[in-house]
């Protein structure tokens, strides 16, 4: 009996593994480089080569034609709706945005050196969410050395992408979105005797050190669900940017104490959208 049970468990595990593998093979992924350079092309080629045996990478030129047609002000700072529309237009389940550059840095300890980096944005076309963001950065005494180190690190990130895709698919399918009332339009009938939720004290999110080092300017939108007791039920980044700014905004929101929304004196749960503009003042 024990042998038979072990046999069944083994085969069920094998079937689950096989289905998951087939699911990854069926994925269509676009790799996009809005700021095209020799370096970003090389990073993309390396990434695509790694995935060629397990994921369907869509044609570079066709994917980028769609991206250009959208005419985004900043493709690295998209709203959920913009990201979903882009993924649908390309015809992919996920897309990866790549941002690369080489910078000459100066410090008291190392004097002058070069840093080559690549920021990777893994975005779900189904939800528009930035489901994974990573920064790979390498130093070298000259630009060629730092770039070589960067290119040689791509396979490591490729493995992490495969893991993220598997996890995201499972989580998205299991989601249940709560239907909370949203803020009424200004001067509408719903605004009568209505008072929106407000923090007792506003807290400004931190402009992160990572964003400062790479001169990032971005807008972060966060959807916040607040219950009738003023407790935060859920937060979701509705316009993302990476570089730690998404997390900084959410941290500030969760740190604040909230007065719940009311209508005619009755407390009620409410969904609101908060917007934060981040910029490096020293570069302006």
C-alpha positions in Angstrom: 0.0 0.0 0.0 2.8 2.4 0.9 4.7 1.6 -2.3 1.5 2.3 -4.3 0.9 5.6 -2.5 4.5 6.7 -3.1 4.1 5.8 -6.8 1.0 7.9 -7.1 2.6 10.9 -5.3 5.7 10.7 -7.5 3.6 10.7 -10.7 1.4 13.5 -9.5 4.5 15.6 -8.7 5.9 14.8 -12.1 2.7 15.8 -13.8 2.5 19.1 -11.9 6.1 19.9 -12.9 5.4 19.0 -16.5 2.3 21.3 -16.6 4.2 24.2 -15.1 7.0 23.7 -17.6 4.6 23.6 -20.5 2.9 26.8 -19.2 6.2 28.6 -19.2 7.0 27.4 -22.7 3.7 28.8 -23.9 4.4 32.3 -22.7 4.9 35.0 -25.2 7.3 37.7 -23.9 8.4 40.9 -25.5 11.8 42.4 -24.6 11.8 46.2 -25.1 14.6 48.8 -25.0 13.0 52.2 -25.3 16.5 53.8 -25.1 18.4 51.9 -27.8 22.1 51.7 -27.6 24.8 49.2 -28.5 24.9 48.1 -24.9 21.2 47.7 -24.4 21.0 45.7 -27.7 23.7 43.4 -26.3 21.9 43.0 -23.0 18.7 42.1 -24.8 20.3 39.6 -27.1 21.9 37.9 -24.2 18.6 37.7 -22.3 16.8 36.4 -25.4 19.4 33.7 -26.0 19.0 32.4 -22.5 15.2 32.2 -22.9 15.2 30.9 -26.4 14.7 27.2 -25.3 11.9 27.8 -22.8 10.0 31.0 -23.6 8.6 32.4 -26.9 10.4 35.7 -27.4 8.5 37.9 -29.8 10.1 39.7 -32.7 12.1 42.7 -31.5 11.2 45.0 -34.3 7.5 44.4 -34.2 7.3 44.8 -30.5 9.2 48.1 -30.6 7.0 49.4 -33.4 4.0 49.0 -31.1 5.9 50.6 -28.2 6.8 53.7 -30.4 3.2 54.0 -31.6 2.1 54.5 -28.0 4.3 57.6 -27.7 4.7 57.4 -23.9 6.4 60.3 -22.2 8.3 57.8 -20.0 8.0 54.1 -20.8 9.7 53.3 -17.5 6.9 55.0 -15.5 3.6 53.5 -16.8 0.2 53.3 -15.2 -1.5 49.9 -15.0 -3.9 50.8 -17.8 -1.0 51.9 -20.1 1.0 48.8 -19.4 -2.1 46.5 -20.0 -2.8 48.3 -23.3 0.8 48.0 -24.4 0.9 44.2 -23.6 -2.4 43.6 -25.4 -1.3 45.5 -28.5 2.0 43.6 -28.6 0.2 40.3 -27.9 2.3 39.1 -25.0 1.7 37.7 -21.5 4.7 39.6 -20.1 7.1 42.2 -21.3 10.5 43.2 -20.1 11.7 46.8 -20.3 15.5 47.3 -20.1 17.2 50.5 -19.2 21.1 50.6 -19.4 23.8 53.2 -19.1 27.5 53.6 -18.2 28.4 56.4 -15.9 31.7 57.8 -14.7 31.7 58.1 -11.0 34.0 59.9 -8.5 34.6 59.2 -4.9 37.2 60.0 -2.3 38.1 56.3 -1.8 38.2 55.2 -5.4 38.8 58.5 -7.2 37.5 57.9 -10.7 35.8 54.7 -11.9 33.1 53.6 -14.3 29.8 52.0 -13.5 27.7 50.1 -16.0 24.1 49.2 -15.0 21.0 47.6 -16.4 17.5 48.1 -14.8 15.0 45.3 -15.7 11.3 45.8 -15.4 9.2 42.6 -15.7 5.5 43.6 -16.4 2.4 41.5 -16.5 0.2 42.3 -19.5 -2.8 40.9 -17.7 -2.7 43.3 -14.8 -0.2 46.0 -15.9 1.7 45.5 -12.7 5.5 45.7 -12.3 5.9 42.2 -10.9 9.7 42.3 -10.6 12.3 45.0 -10.8 16.1 44.5 -10.5 19.1 46.6 -10.9 22.4 45.1 -12.0 25.4 47.4 -11.5 29.2 46.8 -11.9 32.3 48.9 -11.4 35.4 48.9 -13.5 38.5 51.0 -14.0 37.3 51.7 -17.5 34.0 51.6 -19.3 34.8 48.4 -21.2 35.6 46.5 -18.0 32.4 47.5 -16.3 30.3 46.7 -19.4 31.8 43.3 -19.7 30.9 42.5 -16.1 27.4 43.6 -16.7 26.9 41.4 -19.8 28.3 38.4 -18.0 25.7 38.7 -15.2 22.6 38.5 -17.4 22.1 34.7 -17.1 21.6 35.1 -13.3 18.7 37.6 -13.8 17.2 35.3 -16.5 16.8 32.5 -14.0 15.1 34.9 -11.6 12.7 36.0 -14.3 11.6 32.4 -14.9 10.9 32.0 -11.2 8.9 35.2 -11.0 6.7 34.3 -14.0 5.7 31.0 -12.4 4.8 32.7 -9.1 2.9 35.6 -10.7 0.7 33.4 -12.9 -0.4 31.4 -9.8 -1.0 34.6 -7.7 -2.9 36.5 -10.4 -5.3 33.7 -11.1 -6.1 33.3 -7.4 -6.9 37.0 -6.9 -10.2 38.4 -5.7 -10.7 42.1 -6.1 -12.8 43.8 -3.5 -15.4 46.2 -4.9 -15.2 49.3 -2.7 -16.8 52.6 -3.4 -14.5 55.2 -5.0 -14.4 58.9 -4.4 -17.4 60.6 -6.0 -16.9 63.1 -8.8 -16.7 66.7 -7.8 -20.1 68.5 -7.6 -22.0 65.2 -8.2 -25.0 64.3 -6.0 -22.9 61.7 -4.1 -20.7 64.5 -2.7 -23.6 65.8 -0.5 -22.8 65.3 3.2 -19.7 63.3 2.1 -16.3 63.6 3.7 -13.4 61.7 2.1 -10.8 59.7 4.0 -7.9 61.8 5.2 -4.6 61.2 7.0 -4.4 62.9 10.4 -0.8 63.8 9.4 0.6 63.6 5.9 4.0 61.9 5.6 6.2 62.6 2.6 7.8 59.5 1.0 11.5 59.4 0.8 13.3 60.0 -2.4 15.5 56.9 -2.4 19.2 56.8 -2.6 19.0 54.5 -5.6 16.8 57.0 -7.4 19.2 59.8 -6.5 22.2 57.9 -7.8 20.6 57.4 -11.2 18.8 60.7 -11.5 15.3 59.3 -11.7 12.2 61.5 -11.9 8.9 59.7 -11.8 5.3 59.8 -10.7 4.0 57.1 -8.4 0.2 56.4 -8.1 -1.1 54.1 -5.4 -4.6 52.7 -5.0 -5.5 52.5 -1.3 -8.5 50.7 0.2 -9.5 52.1 3.6 -12.1 50.4 5.8 -14.8 52.2 7.9 -12.4 52.2 10.9 -9.7 54.0 9.0 -7.5 50.9 8.7 -5.7 50.2 5.4 -7.0 47.0 3.8 -4.9 47.0 0.7 -2.4 49.1 -1.4 -1.6 48.6 -5.0 0.9 50.6 -7.1 -1.1 52.0 -10.1 1.8 53.8 -11.7 5.2 52.3 -11.1 8.8 53.3 -11.6 11.2 51.0 -9.8 14.4 52.3 -8.1 12.7 51.8 -4.7 10.2 54.6 -5.2 7.1 52.3 -5.3 8.0 50.8 -2.0 8.8 54.3 -0.5 5.3 55.6 -1.4 3.6 52.5 0.1 5.7 52.7 3.3 4.7 56.4 3.8 1.0 55.6 3.2 1.0 52.7 5.7 2.8 54.8 8.3 -0.1 57.4 8.3 -3.1 57.1 10.5 -6.3 57.7 8.6 -9.7 59.2 9.3 -12.3 57.1 7.4 -14.7 58.5 4.9 -18.2 59.5 6.0 -21.5 60.1 4.4 -24.3 61.8 6.4 -22.2 61.0 9.5 -21.9 57.3 8.8 -18.5 55.8 8.4 -17.9 53.8 5.2 -15.0 52.0 3.4 -13.5 53.8 0.5 -11.0 53.3 -2.3 -8.8 56.3 -3.1 -5.9 57.1 -5.4 -2.8 58.9 -4.1 -0.1 60.5 -6.3 3.5 61.3 -5.4 6.0 63.1 -7.7 9.6 62.3 -7.1 12.5 64.2 -8.6 16.1 64.9 -7.9 16.1 68.6 -7.0 19.9 68.9 -7.4 19.7 68.1 -11.2 17.2 70.9 -11.9 
